[in-house]
Amino acid sequence: MNDLEKIVYEHGLLNAEKHKGKANPKAIIGSIMGNCADLRSKSKEIAQIANSIAEDINKMSAEDQEKEIAKLGLEITHGKKNVEKGLADLVNVSGNVVMRFAPNPSGPLHIGHSRAVVANNQYTKKYNGKLILRIEDTDPKRIHGPAYKMIEEDLEWLDSKIDSVYYQSDRFPIYYEHAEKLIELSVAYVCTCRGEEFKKLKDESKPCPCRNLSIKENMKLWKKLPEMEVGQAVLRIKADLNHENPAIRDWVAMRIVDESHPRFGNKYRVYPMMNFSVAIDDYLMGITHVLRGKDHLTNSEKQKYIYKYFDWKIPEFIHYGRLKMDDIALSTSKALFGIEDGTYDGWDDPRLGTLRAIKRRGIQAKSIEELIDEIGVKISDSTVSWKKIYGLNRKILEKIANRYFFVLNPIKIEIEGIEEFLSKKENLTIQRPLHPDFLDRGDRELSFNGEVYISKEDFKDGIIRLMDAINIDISNAQTPNIKTIFHSDSFKQAREIKARIIQWVPTNENINVEVVMPDNTSVQGLSEISVKDLEVGEIVQFERFGFARLDKKEKDKLTFYFAHK
């Protein structure tokens, strides 16, 4: 079963489940056309496949259909059936499982990459296999120098166990060796046709004049390739000229590039195309299962020609849909442009979907892992909301984040009639637990002297209770000298009169706090002096405000990044 047949099969199973075990070929085609826009050009081929696959599915029992749906990790979006979430088992596992994550160093990783990273990592752990990191840097125009290091840092944050690291820029002699072997096998040729001329012939399923050159003539041109001008010639792989997809017909394997590479300068001018280098490397590195986006379906078909010509075993190709996010762009090139023109502060700007931006806000790697595990690996696209990520992350932070007061837009208030209350207290210090569920972590202390800061938003008529302290009446308070009246100190009384309970910080022991929000704006306020004891990177819960991660410490100011409510 090829990749296209697998997709039709999956849609057919879901269609059969929806219609009491009977798959309808027309409905299968409609489902694929609606969910996989990139396959619409293959509608005729899909129509032919759908009839035979529907017939096979309809011969299966309902129980067998359900087993197949569960095995493939397909998601049923109707009815009451619950399909197992997570990663489906790998197929055709024999011996050691070897997988790879192969990013282009155009920038750091973003949340879209996490689908491949997490799935590869979980599969290799599950099967006690190997995970290879292969940096695919064979297009110098798409390389952002710092990305080499950033990618490895991002993978470390995601707790990926990388067994080996390869750089394709180190492997050019290997690609040249295999290119020459293909020329000698008469399945690759140097094409000097003009681009528009070749396209016209290709679209008409006709060979170009270069296709029939002898091995000797091709080898002579191959040796001259490094001295030719950009666009003057390419190395092509012979493919089926009658293939229904013109993009697969005699595709380009090597081309001339006149650009300095950040790792080897101008040492090479003949560069491999992705499909050529990937096929060679996947075989030589022993890759058994290739996990990739469904936008690579055509590439998988191209690469199979290399395997066929060298008589290599083809790895299992597993294609998954795109991971989209609400209200956020995942384009690395657009993010880089925005950084360069000053729109974004850097790769960790909170408005970006990069893993380092998410990490900076206090989102935990474990919550991303749980998200991807829940989505699973399926051909349909998945849209993820921040709300979902926040929900997963909140479950983690609730346990680890200690609590503190945070007063936004603070105003100072003086409390009249409190002298007698204070005189009865030798040392009025309010103690609150750092975490109500983990009392062994200890308490934090707030001094109280009759003057406090409260949030401007909390300054409303009526009686309010300063949390764990006293009740005050602000009905007749005046500004700018904001004076309030001591009411009582009983929490029971505050509850009886339904007094609002608010946060506060002492006037003599506090620290200025800035919180950078997800839209990169910031809010100012005051917090308890004990917050100064935190280390950069620690995450707190500012009560009634939200979770935030300490990003920077200055003498008189702390800067946090807001995570979520």
Secondary structure, 3 states (H helix, E strand, C coil): CCHHHHHHHHHHHHHHHHCCCCCCHHHHHHHHHHHCHHHHHHHHHHHHHHHHHHHHHHCCCHHHHHHHHHHHCCCCCCCCCCCCCCCCCCCCCCCCCEEEECCCCCCCCECCCHHHHHHHHHHHHHCCCEEEEEECCCCHHHCCCCHHHHHHHHHHHCCCCCCEEEEHHHCHHHHHHHHHHHHHCCCEEEECCCHHHHHHHHHCCCCCHHHHCCHHHHHHHHHHHHHCCCCCCEEEECCCCCCCCHHHCCCEEEEECCCCECCCECCCCEEECHHHHHHHHHHHCCCCEEEEEHHHHHHHHHHHHHHHHHCCCCCEEEEECCEEECCCCCCHHHHHHHHHCCCCCCCCCCCCCEHHHHHHHCCCHHHHHHHHHHHCCCCCCEEECHHHHHHHHHHHHHHHCEEECEEECEEEEEEECCHHHHHCCCCCEEEEECCCCCHHHCEEEEECCCEEEEEHHHCCCCEEEECCCCEEECCCCCCCCCEEEEEECCHHHHHHCCCEEECCEECCCEEEEEEECCCCCEEEEEEEHHHHHCCCCCEEEECCCEEEEEEEEECCEEEEEEEEC
